[in-house]
Amino acid sequence: MATRPELVTDPPLPPGGGFLLVPAGSERIRTPEDLTEEQREFYKVADKFSRERVIASADRIEHKDYELLRALLREAGDLGLLSLDVPEAYGGLAQDETTSMLVTEAMARNGSWSVTFGAQVGIGTLPIVYFGTEAQKRRYLPRLATGELVSAYALSEPSSASDALGARTRAVRSPDGKKWILNGAKQWITNAGFADVFIVFAKVDGEQFSAFIVERGSPGFTVGPEEHKMGIRGSSTCPLVFEDAEIPYENLLGEVGKGHKIAFNILNIGRLKLGVGSVAGARNLIALAAQYAKERRAFGKTIAEFGLIREKLARMVALVYAGEAMTYRTTGLIDARIAASPAAKGTPAFDRDLIAAVEEYNVEASILKVWGSEALGYAADEAVQIHGGYGFVEEYAVERVYRDNRVNRIFEGTNEINRLLIPGTMLKRAMKGGLPLLDLAGTVDASLRSGELPALSKGPLARERRLAELDKWLMIHATRVAVESFGPELSEHQEVLGALADVAMETYAADSAVTRALQSAQGGRVDPVVEAAVRLHAVEAHERACDRARRAIRCAVPEPAAAAEQLALLRKLYSEEPVDLVGLREVVVSATLEAGRYPLGWAF
């Protein structure tokens, strides 16, 4: 294990969770620096629209001007921004996942708009794209792609949200066989106040979880009053009520009893987009915080000169760089797997391959969702702190961002649910032979006991590559201990799974950041600001990974002597090599303040 090859040339496409399998920086990943001119043009169009139309209308949006939101959706449709994921046969542009994610980034400048837009193009449209019949696609997709129709996704219920399969909404076939009769209620439905089309999940005969396309105005279907929310106040959120609601029989989406395939696969895409949007939101906050810090004076100097303020800004930049690296690494993997499909775009076979590609990387989707939403939460909190009292009043944009960002840790499956999915999915794949995690665990254990640890490589960011490798061993070691302690019962020990998920997230972030930086090197040299940001992030990510791995082992092994043995092995993986954190911080923050925004690689 300690002597794994340093270079992998044109490796086969890794499986989901495969970031644990190869040394950091040894295989090429998709990065923002690899974006094509066409992809950048899509971003420019979306960013211009976001700045000139959405941000300029922020106050009207905040006050629930739904006519404006519908008009903005139509404008976005006219620009092609609603049709990126729709096949050309139905009026779409059929772009790749990376392009779709770029537009999601651009729309993240306003929380309420971002949620409205995301519900339209993602969870509201994609179920029909991937699972609709030919007649359903022709009836709905062209008008969804232009914004003529607005869509919504109705999965959550008053008594079941994250527990989607516990839904109580019931569907039965009418006596004449021409309709479905729905009874039940849905809760927290985005766009519900003005949507025309709803993707609704219900159990046929109370047992078979299924999906339906429900149009506004269907007999027996009503939309309840608007919820008064802490944040994203400008978005519409309403309950839905079905009282013997009559739905045409042909509006069944997919197959009876296969609704979980629709719900969970669409949620995977939603998690990707939420993570992408969260990283973009954190990047936007850096500009707000940096500009304010340069202007605000205290004790005879700008607060940007104070060490604790500089530390906050530098850490925010380092997090965003890592977040971008994870984002486009993941979408690049999905695009590469889709590109290998022999099926033609827009065909059912292609759609199946696309869903399979997204499903393959559902671990990474959950990581992006949790890590991204929490990175945004951190950035929002620190940006408010930098603003001081002014950050707490509505006059400053950061106040609204702070309120709006909180829901991201609840959307698309709570962060707790996604934390359980990350190690849980990895272990299921390992048991089926799809991820050699357990074999790797035996190798790591033997290496730890013999004292053979990952060696320091040569070249730029050598120490950071080793830190990322140590993080992988931490994950593998802690997972082995947990599996040996609990076996199949591990799924019942959420505190252990949560800690393992945190180690996996820190590992993916550090590995992605190091790999991205190495790929950007010119003449063997990494840009000094990039290098400083990656070094800063790698050190702090390693410390967090060690802490959470320690937590997992302590929760998994209550017997003192056995726990002490495993913790002693874990301590071998903790690097205490001295690092000039203040010096690294100064390199990053100086560039940030000079630019007045995030300074690394996003200037198109």
C-alpha positions as CSV (number, residue, x, y, z in Angstrom):
1,M,0.0,0.0,0.0
2,A,2.8,2.4,0.9
3,T,4.5,1.8,-2.5
4,R,1.5,2.3,-4.8
5,P,2.6,3.8,-8.1
6,E,2.9,7.5,-8.2
7,L,1.5,8.0,-11.7
8,V,-1.5,6.5,-13.4
9,T,-1.7,7.2,-17.1
10,D,-5.2,7.2,-18.7
11,P,-6.8,5.1,-16.0
12,P,-10.1,3.4,-16.5
13,L,-13.1,5.4,-15.2
14,P,-13.2,5.0,-11.4
15,P,-16.3,3.7,-9.7
16,G,-18.3,5.8,-7.3
17,G,-16.2,6.2,-4.1
18,G,-13.1,5.4,-6.2
19,F,-11.3,8.5,-4.9
20,L,-10.1,6.2,-2.1
21,L,-8.4,3.8,-4.4
22,V,-5.5,5.8,-6.0
23,P,-2.9,8.2,-4.7
24,A,-3.7,11.8,-4.7
25,G,-2.9,13.6,-7.9
26,S,-2.1,10.4,-9.8
27,E,-5.0,10.6,-12.2
28,R,-6.5,13.4,-14.3
29,I,-9.8,14.9,-13.2
30,R,-12.1,17.5,-14.8
31,T,-11.5,20.9,-13.3
32,P,-12.9,24.4,-13.9
33,E,-9.7,25.1,-15.9
34,D,-10.8,22.5,-18.5
35,L,-14.1,24.2,-19.4
36,T,-14.7,24.7,-23.1
37,E,-15.4,28.0,-24.7
38,E,-19.0,26.9,-25.3
39,Q,-19.5,26.0,-21.6
40,R,-18.1,29.4,-20.6
41,E,-20.4,31.2,-23.0
42,F,-23.4,29.5,-21.3
43,Y,-22.1,30.6,-18.0
44,K,-21.7,34.2,-19.2
45,V,-25.2,34.3,-20.6
46,A,-26.6,32.9,-17.3
47,D,-24.5,35.2,-15.2
48,K,-25.5,38.3,-17.1
49,F,-29.1,37.4,-16.7
50,S,-28.6,36.7,-13.0
51,R,-26.9,40.0,-12.4
52,E,-29.1,42.3,-14.6
53,R,-32.5,40.7,-14.2
54,V,-32.5,38.7,-10.9
55,I,-30.3,40.8,-8.6
56,A,-31.9,44.0,-9.9
57,S,-35.3,42.6,-8.9
58,A,-34.2,41.1,-5.5
59,D,-36.5,43.2,-3.4
60,R,-39.6,42.4,-5.6
61,I,-38.7,38.7,-5.4
62,E,-38.3,38.9,-1.7
63,H,-41.9,40.2,-1.4
64,K,-43.3,37.2,-3.3
65,D,-43.9,38.8,-6.6
66,Y,-44.9,35.6,-8.4
67,E,-45.8,37.3,-11.6
68,L,-42.3,38.5,-11.8
69,L,-40.9,35.0,-11.0
70,R,-43.0,33.6,-13.9
71,A,-41.8,36.4,-16.2
72,L,-38.2,35.7,-15.2
73,L,-38.6,32.0,-15.9
74,R,-40.0,32.9,-19.4
75,E,-37.0,35.1,-20.0
76,A,-34.6,32.4,-18.9
77,G,-36.5,30.1,-21.2
78,D,-36.0,32.5,-24.1
79,L,-32.3,32.4,-23.4
80,G,-32.2,28.6,-23.5
81,L,-31.4,28.4,-19.8
82,L,-34.4,26.1,-18.9
83,S,-33.7,23.6,-21.7
84,L,-30.1,22.5,-21.1
85,D,-31.2,19.0,-19.9
86,V,-34.1,18.6,-22.3
87,P,-33.5,16.5,-25.5
88,E,-33.5,18.4,-28.8
89,A,-36.6,16.5,-30.0
90,Y,-38.7,18.3,-27.4
91,G,-37.3,21.8,-27.8
92,G,-34.2,21.4,-25.6
93,L,-30.5,22.0,-26.0
94,A,-29.3,18.6,-24.7
95,Q,-26.1,19.8,-23.0
96,D,-23.8,17.9,-20.7
97,E,-24.0,17.8,-16.9
98,T,-21.1,20.2,-16.6
99,T,-22.8,22.9,-18.6
100,S,-26.0,22.4,-16.6
101,M,-24.0,22.8,-13.4
102,L,-22.4,26.0,-14.6
103,V,-25.8,27.6,-15.2
104,T,-26.8,26.4,-11.7
105,E,-23.8,28.3,-10.3
106,A,-24.7,31.5,-12.1
107,M,-28.3,31.3,-10.7
108,A,-27.0,31.1,-7.1
109,R,-26.7,34.9,-6.6
110,N,-30.2,35.0,-5.1
111,G,-31.5,32.2,-2.8
112,S,-35.2,32.5,-3.7
113,W,-34.6,32.7,-7.4
114,S,-32.1,29.8,-7.2
115,V,-34.6,27.6,-5.5
116,T,-37.4,28.6,-8.0
117,F,-35.1,28.0,-11.0
118,G,-33.8,24.7,-9.6
119,A,-37.2,23.3,-9.0
120,Q,-38.2,24.2,-12.6
121,V,-35.2,22.8,-14.5
122,G,-34.2,20.0,-12.1
123,I,-36.7,18.1,-9.9
124,G,-39.7,19.5,-11.8
125,T,-38.6,18.6,-15.3
126,L,-36.1,15.8,-15.2
127,P,-38.6,13.1,-14.0
128,I,-40.4,13.6,-17.3
129,V,-37.2,13.8,-19.3
130,Y,-35.9,10.5,-18.0
131,F,-39.1,8.5,-17.1
132,G,-41.9,10.0,-19.2
133,T,-43.7,8.3,-22.1
134,E,-43.3,9.7,-25.6
135,A,-46.7,11.3,-25.2
136,Q,-45.9,12.8,-21.9
137,K,-42.6,14.3,-23.2
138,R,-44.3,15.9,-26.2
139,R,-47.1,17.3,-24.0
140,Y,-45.0,18.9,-21.3
141,L,-41.3,19.2,-22.1
142,P,-41.4,21.9,-24.9
143,R,-43.5,24.2,-22.7
144,L,-41.4,23.5,-19.6
145,A,-38.3,24.3,-21.6
146,T,-39.7,27.8,-22.5
147,G,-41.1,28.6,-19.1
148,E,-44.7,28.6,-20.5
149,L,-45.4,25.9,-17.9
150,V,-43.9,26.0,-14.4
151,S,-43.2,22.7,-12.6
152,A,-43.0,21.5,-9.0
153,Y,-42.0,18.3,-7.3
154,A,-44.1,16.8,-4.5
155,L,-42.4,14.1,-2.5
156,S,-42.4,15.3,1.2
157,E,-45.4,14.9,3.4
158,P,-46.4,16.2,6.8
159,S,-45.5,12.9,8.4
160,S,-42.7,11.8,6.1
161,A,-40.0,14.0,4.5
162,S,-36.5,12.3,4.5
163,D,-38.4,9.0,4.9
164,A,-39.9,9.3,1.4
165,L,-41.0,5.6,1.2
166,G,-43.1,6.2,4.3
167,A,-45.5,8.4,2.3
168,R,-49.2,8.0,3.1
169,T,-50.7,9.6,0.0
170,R,-52.7,6.9,-1.7
171,A,-53.7,6.2,-5.4
172,V,-56.3,3.8,-6.6
173,R,-57.6,3.1,-10.0
174,S,-61.2,4.4,-10.7
175,P,-63.9,1.8,-11.3
176,D,-64.0,2.6,-15.0
177,G,-60.2,2.3,-15.3
178,K,-59.8,5.7,-16.9
179,K,-58.4,7.6,-13.9
180,W,-56.3,7.5,-10.8
181,I,-57.9,8.7,-7.6
182,L,-55.5,10.3,-5.2
183,N,-56.0,11.1,-1.5
184,G,-53.5,12.6,0.9
185,A,-51.3,15.7,1.4
186,K,-47.9,17.0,0.5
187,Q,-45.8,19.5,2.4
188,W,-43.0,22.0,1.6
189,I,-43.6,22.1,-2.2
190,T,-41.4,24.6,-4.0
191,N,-43.1,26.6,-6.7
192,A,-46.5,25.3,-5.6
193,G,-48.2,28.7,-5.5
194,F,-47.9,29.2,-9.2
195,A,-46.9,25.9,-10.7
196,D,-48.9,24.3,-13.5
197,V,-47.5,20.8,-13.4
198,F,-46.7,18.7,-10.3
199,I,-44.7,15.5,-10.1
200,V,-46.5,13.7,-7.2
201,F,-45.6,10.5,-5.4
202,A,-48.3,8.2,-4.0
203,K,-48.7,4.5,-3.1
204,V,-51.0,2.6,-5.5
205,D,-53.4,0.6,-3.3
206,G,-51.5,1.9,-0.3
207,E,-48.4,-0.3,-1.1
208,Q,-46.7,0.4,-4.5
209,F,-44.8,3.6,-4.4
210,S,-45.4,5.4,-7.8
211,A,-45.2,8.8,-9.5
212,F,-47.9,10.8,-11.3
213,I,-48.1,14.0,-13.4
214,V,-50.8,16.2,-11.9
215,E,-52.0,19.4,-13.5
216,R,-53.2,22.4,-11.6
217,G,-57.0,22.5,-11.7
218,S,-57.5,18.7,-11.6
219,P,-60.7,17.9,-9.7
220,G,-60.1,17.3,-6.0
221,F,-56.6,18.8,-6.1
222,T,-56.0,22.1,-4.2
223,V,-52.9,24.1,-3.3
224,G,-52.8,25.4,0.3
225,P,-51.6,28.7,1.6
226,E,-48.1,30.0,1.4
227,E,-45.7,29.0,4.2
228,H,-44.0,31.9,6.0
229,K,-40.4,30.9,6.0
230,M,-37.2,32.0,7.7
231,G,-35.3,32.3,4.4
232,I,-35.9,32.0,0.7
233,R,-39.0,34.1,1.4
234,G,-39.4,35.1,-2.3
235,S,-39.9,31.5,-3.3
236,S,-43.3,29.9,-3.2
237,T,-43.7,27.0,-0.7
238,C,-47.2,25.5,-0.2
239,P,-48.9,22.3,0.9
240,L,-50.9,20.3,-1.5
241,V,-54.2,18.5,-0.7
242,F,-55.7,15.6,-2.6
243,E,-59.4,14.7,-1.9
244,D,-60.5,12.1,-4.3
245,A,-58.4,14.0,-6.9
246,E,-58.9,12.7,-10.4
247,I,-55.8,12.2,-12.5
248,P,-55.9,10.8,-16.1
249,Y,-54.8,7.2,-16.2
250,E,-52.1,8.0,-18.8
251,N,-50.5,10.5,-16.3
252,L,-48.8,7.7,-14.4
253,L,-45.1,8.5,-14.6
254,G,-42.9,5.4,-15.1
255,E,-44.2,2.1,-13.8
256,V,-46.4,1.2,-10.9
257,G,-44.3,0.4,-7.9
258,K,-41.1,2.0,-9.4
259,G,-41.5,5.5,-8.0
260,H,-38.5,5.1,-5.8
261,K,-36.3,4.9,-9.0
262,I,-37.6,8.3,-10.0
263,A,-37.5,9.9,-6.6
264,F,-34.0,8.8,-5.6
265,N,-32.3,9.3,-9.0
266,I,-33.8,12.8,-9.4
267,L,-32.7,13.5,-5.8
268,N,-29.1,12.5,-6.7
269,I,-29.1,15.1,-9.5
270,G,-30.7,17.6,-7.1
271,R,-28.0,17.0,-4.6
272,L,-25.3,17.6,-7.2
273,K,-26.9,20.9,-8.2
274,L,-27.5,22.0,-4.6
275,G,-23.8,21.4,-3.8
276,V,-22.7,23.3,-6.9
277,G,-25.0,26.2,-6.1
278,S,-23.8,26.2,-2.5
279,V,-20.1,26.5,-3.5
280,A,-21.0,29.3,-5.9
281,G,-22.9,31.0,-3.1
282,A,-19.8,30.8,-0.8
283,R,-17.8,32.3,-3.6
284,N,-20.2,35.2,-3.9
285,L,-19.9,35.8,-0.2
286,I,-16.2,36.3,-0.4
287,A,-16.7,39.4,-2.6
288,L,-19.3,40.8,-0.1
289,A,-17.0,40.2,2.9
290,A,-13.8,41.3,1.2
291,Q,-15.2,44.6,-0.1
292,Y,-16.8,45.4,3.3
293,A,-13.6,44.6,5.2
294,K,-11.6,47.0,3.0
295,E,-14.1,49.8,3.6
296,R,-14.9,49.4,7.3
297,R,-12.5,51.2,9.7
298,A,-11.9,50.5,13.4
299,F,-9.2,51.5,15.7
300,G,-7.6,53.7,13.0
301,K,-7.3,51.0,10.3
302,T,-9.5,49.0,8.0
303,I,-10.7,45.7,9.5
304,A,-9.2,43.9,6.6
305,E,-5.9,44.5,8.3
306,F,-6.8,42.5,11.4
307,G,-5.5,39.0,11.7
308,L,-8.8,37.3,12.7
309,I,-10.6,38.9,9.7
310,R,-7.8,37.9,7.3
311,E,-8.0,34.3,8.7
312,K,-11.7,34.1,7.9
313,L,-11.3,35.3,4.4
314,A,-8.4,33.0,3.6
315,R,-10.3,30.0,4.9
316,M,-13.3,30.9,2.8
317,V,-11.2,31.0,-0.3
318,A,-9.5,27.7,0.5
319,L,-12.9,26.1,0.9
320,V,-14.3,27.4,-2.3
321,Y,-11.2,26.2,-4.3
322,A,-11.7,22.7,-2.9
323,G,-15.4,22.9,-3.5
324,E,-15.0,23.8,-7.1
325,A,-12.5,21.0,-7.5
326,M,-15.0,18.4,-6.2
327,T,-17.8,19.9,-8.2
328,Y,-16.3,19.6,-11.7
329,R,-14.4,16.4,-10.8
330,T,-17.8,14.8,-10.1
331,T,-19.6,16.2,-13.2
332,G,-16.7,15.3,-15.3
333,L,-17.0,11.7,-14.2
334,I,-20.7,11.6,-15.0
335,D,-20.1,13.2,-18.4
336,A,-17.4,10.8,-19.2
337,R,-19.5,7.8,-18.3
338,I,-22.4,9.2,-20.3
339,A,-20.1,9.8,-23.3
340,A,-19.3,6.1,-23.3
341,S,-23.0,5.3,-23.9
342,P,-23.6,3.7,-27.3
343,A,-27.2,5.0,-27.4
344,A,-28.3,8.2,-29.2
345,K,-29.2,11.2,-27.1
346,G,-32.9,11.5,-26.3
347,T,-33.5,7.8,-26.6
348,P,-34.8,5.7,-23.7
349,A,-31.6,3.7,-23.7
350,F,-29.5,6.9,-23.4
351,D,-31.7,8.2,-20.5
352,R,-31.1,4.9,-18.7
353,D,-27.4,5.2,-19.2
354,L,-27.5,8.8,-17.9
355,I,-29.4,7.8,-14.8
356,A,-27.0,4.9,-14.3
357,A,-24.1,7.3,-14.5
358,V,-25.6,9.7,-11.9
359,E,-26.4,6.7,-9.7
360,E,-22.9,5.4,-9.9
361,Y,-21.6,8.6,-8.3
362,N,-24.4,9.1,-5.7
363,V,-21.8,9.0,-3.0
364,E,-20.0,12.0,-4.5
365,A,-23.5,13.7,-5.0
366,S,-24.2,13.3,-1.3
367,I,-20.7,14.5,-0.4
368,L,-21.2,17.6,-2.5
369,K,-24.6,18.3,-1.0
370,V,-23.5,18.0,2.6
371,W,-20.0,19.5,2.2
372,G,-21.2,22.3,0.0
373,S,-24.2,23.3,2.1
374,E,-22.0,23.4,5.3
375,A,-19.2,25.3,3.6
376,L,-21.8,27.9,2.5
377,G,-23.2,28.0,6.0
378,Y,-19.7,28.6,7.4
379,A,-19.1,31.3,4.8
380,A,-22.4,33.0,5.5
381,D,-21.8,33.0,9.2
382,E,-18.3,34.5,8.9
383,A,-19.4,37.1,6.3
384,V,-22.1,38.3,8.8
385,Q,-19.4,38.4,11.5
386,I,-17.1,40.4,9.3
387,H,-20.0,42.9,8.8
388,G,-20.6,43.1,12.5
389,G,-23.9,44.7,13.5
390,Y,-24.5,45.8,9.9
391,G,-24.6,42.1,8.9
392,F,-27.7,41.8,11.0
393,V,-29.8,44.4,9.3
394,E,-31.7,44.1,6.0
395,E,-29.9,47.0,4.4
396,Y,-26.9,44.7,3.7
397,A,-27.2,41.8,1.3
398,V,-25.4,39.5,3.6
399,E,-28.4,39.4,6.0
400,R,-30.6,37.8,3.4
401,V,-27.9,35.4,2.3
402,Y,-27.5,34.3,5.9
403,R,-31.2,33.5,6.2
404,D,-31.5,31.9,2.7
405,N,-28.6,29.5,3.0
406,R,-29.9,27.7,6.1
407,V,-32.4,25.6,4.2
408,N,-29.7,23.9,2.1
409,R,-28.9,21.6,5.0
410,I,-32.5,20.4,4.9
411,F,-33.3,20.3,1.2
412,E,-32.8,17.2,-1.0
413,G,-32.5,14.9,2.1
414,T,-31.2,16.3,5.3
415,N,-27.5,16.4,5.8
416,E,-28.0,13.7,8.5
417,I,-29.6,11.4,6.0
418,N,-26.9,12.0,3.4
419,R,-24.2,11.4,6.0
420,L,-25.7,7.9,6.5
421,L,-25.8,7.3,2.8
422,I,-22.1,8.1,2.2
423,P,-20.5,5.2,4.1
424,G,-23.6,3.1,3.9
425,T,-23.5,3.1,0.1
426,M,-19.7,2.5,0.0
427,L,-20.1,-0.5,2.2
428,K,-23.0,-2.0,0.2
429,R,-20.8,-1.7,-2.9
430,A,-17.9,-3.2,-1.1
431,M,-20.0,-6.2,-0.1
432,K,-21.1,-6.7,-3.7
433,G,-17.6,-6.5,-5.0
434,G,-18.1,-3.1,-6.7
435,L,-15.6,-1.2,-4.5
436,P,-12.5,-3.1,-3.1
437,L,-12.8,-1.2,0.2
438,L,-12.5,-4.2,2.5
439,D,-9.5,-5.6,0.7
440,L,-7.9,-2.3,0.9
441,A,-8.7,-2.2,4.6
442,G,-6.6,-5.3,5.2
443,T,-3.7,-3.9,3.4
444,V,-3.8,-0.6,5.3
445,D,-4.1,-2.5,8.6
446,A,-1.0,-4.6,7.8
447,S,0.9,-1.5,6.8
448,L,0.0,0.4,10.0
449,R,1.1,-2.5,12.2
450,S,4.4,-2.8,10.3
451,G,5.0,1.0,10.4
452,E,5.0,1.2,6.6
453,L,3.1,4.5,5.9
454,P,2.5,6.6,2.8
455,A,5.8,8.1,1.7
456,L,6.5,11.7,0.8
457,S,6.6,12.1,-2.9
458,K,8.7,14.5,-5.0
459,G,7.5,17.6,-6.8
460,P,5.1,20.4,-5.9
461,L,2.6,20.0,-3.1
462,A,4.4,16.8,-2.0
463,R,3.4,17.2,1.7
464,E,-0.2,18.0,0.7
465,R,-0.4,14.8,-1.5
466,R,0.8,12.8,1.5
467,L,-1.8,14.5,3.8
468,A,-4.6,13.5,1.3
469,E,-3.2,10.0,1.2
470,L,-3.2,9.8,5.0
471,D,-6.8,11.0,5.0
472,K,-7.7,8.0,2.8
473,W,-6.0,5.7,5.2
474,L,-7.9,7.3,8.1
475,M,-11.2,6.6,6.3
476,I,-10.2,3.0,5.5
477,H,-8.9,2.3,9.0
478,A,-11.9,3.8,10.8
479,T,-14.3,2.0,8.5
480,R,-12.5,-1.4,9.1
481,V,-12.8,-0.9,12.9
482,A,-16.5,0.0,12.6
483,V,-17.3,-3.0,10.4
484,E,-15.4,-5.4,12.7
485,S,-17.2,-4.0,15.8
486,F,-20.7,-4.0,14.5
487,G,-20.9,-6.1,11.3
488,P,-24.3,-5.9,9.6
489,E,-25.6,-3.9,12.6
490,L,-23.4,-0.9,11.7
491,S,-26.3,0.6,9.9
492,E,-28.0,1.1,13.3
493,H,-25.1,3.2,14.7
494,Q,-25.6,6.6,13.1
495,E,-23.0,8.4,15.2
496,V,-20.3,6.1,13.8
497,L,-21.6,6.4,10.2
498,G,-21.8,10.2,10.6
499,A,-18.2,10.4,11.7
500,L,-17.1,8.2,8.8
501,A,-19.0,10.4,6.4
502,D,-17.1,13.4,7.6
503,V,-13.8,11.7,7.1
504,A,-14.9,10.7,3.5
505,M,-15.9,14.3,2.8
506,E,-12.6,15.8,4.0
507,T,-10.8,13.2,2.0
508,Y,-12.6,13.9,-1.2
509,A,-12.2,17.6,-0.8
510,A,-8.5,17.5,0.0
511,D,-7.7,15.0,-2.8
512,S,-9.7,17.0,-5.3
513,A,-8.0,20.3,-4.4
514,V,-4.5,18.8,-4.5
515,T,-5.2,17.1,-7.9
516,R,-6.7,20.3,-9.4
517,A,-3.7,22.4,-8.3
518,L,-1.2,19.9,-9.7
519,Q,-3.0,19.8,-13.0
520,S,-2.9,23.6,-13.2
521,A,0.9,23.7,-12.7
522,Q,2.8,25.6,-15.4
523,G,6.4,24.5,-16.1
524,G,6.3,22.4,-12.9
525,R,5.3,25.3,-10.7
526,V,1.9,25.8,-9.1
527,D,0.6,29.3,-8.9
528,P,1.6,30.7,-5.4
529,V,-1.9,31.7,-4.4
530,V,-3.3,28.3,-5.4
531,E,-0.5,26.6,-3.6
532,A,-1.1,28.5,-0.4
533,A,-4.8,27.9,-0.5
534,V,-4.4,24.2,-1.1
535,R,-1.8,23.9,1.6
536,L,-4.0,25.8,4.1
537,H,-7.0,23.6,3.2
538,A,-5.1,20.3,3.3
539,V,-3.7,20.9,6.8
540,E,-7.1,21.9,8.3
541,A,-8.9,19.1,6.4
542,H,-6.4,16.6,7.8
543,E,-6.9,17.8,11.3
544,R,-10.7,17.5,10.9
545,A,-10.4,14.1,9.4
546,C,-8.2,12.8,12.2
547,D,-10.7,14.2,14.8
548,R,-13.7,12.5,13.1
549,A,-11.9,9.2,12.6
550,R,-11.0,9.2,16.3
551,R,-14.6,9.9,17.1
552,A,-15.8,7.0,14.9
553,I,-13.4,4.6,16.7
554,R,-14.3,5.7,20.1
555,C,-18.0,5.3,19.4
556,A,-17.4,1.9,17.7
557,V,-15.1,0.4,20.4
558,P,-16.3,1.0,23.9
559,E,-13.9,-1.4,25.6
560,P,-10.9,0.6,26.8
561,A,-8.0,-1.7,25.9
562,A,-9.3,-2.5,22.4
563,A,-10.1,1.2,21.7
564,A,-6.6,2.2,22.9
565,E,-5.0,-0.3,20.4
566,Q,-7.0,1.1,17.5
567,L,-6.4,4.7,18.4
568,A,-2.7,4.0,18.7
569,L,-2.7,2.8,15.1
570,L,-4.7,5.9,14.1
571,R,-2.2,8.2,15.7
572,K,0.4,7.0,13.2
573,L,-1.7,8.6,10.5
574,Y,-1.7,12.1,12.1
575,S,0.8,14.4,10.6
576,E,2.2,17.1,13.0
577,E,4.7,18.5,10.5
578,P,5.0,22.3,11.2
579,V,3.3,24.6,8.8
580,D,3.4,28.4,8.6
581,L,-0.4,28.9,8.6
582,V,-0.1,32.7,9.0
583,G,2.3,32.9,6.0
584,L,-0.1,30.8,3.9
585,R,-3.0,32.9,5.0
586,E,-1.3,36.1,4.0
587,V,-0.6,34.9,0.5
588,V,-4.3,34.0,0.0
589,V,-5.8,37.0,1.7
590,S,-3.6,39.5,0.0
591,A,-4.7,38.3,-3.4
592,T,-8.3,38.2,-2.3
593,L,-8.3,41.8,-1.0
594,E,-6.5,43.0,-4.1
595,A,-9.1,41.4,-6.3
596,G,-12.0,42.3,-4.1
597,R,-13.4,38.8,-4.7
598,Y,-12.5,35.2,-4.9
599,P,-9.1,35.3,-6.7
600,L,-8.6,31.8,-8.1
601,G,-9.4,30.8,-11.6
602,W,-13.0,32.0,-12.1
603,A,-12.3,35.0,-14.3
604,F,-13.9,34.2,-17.7
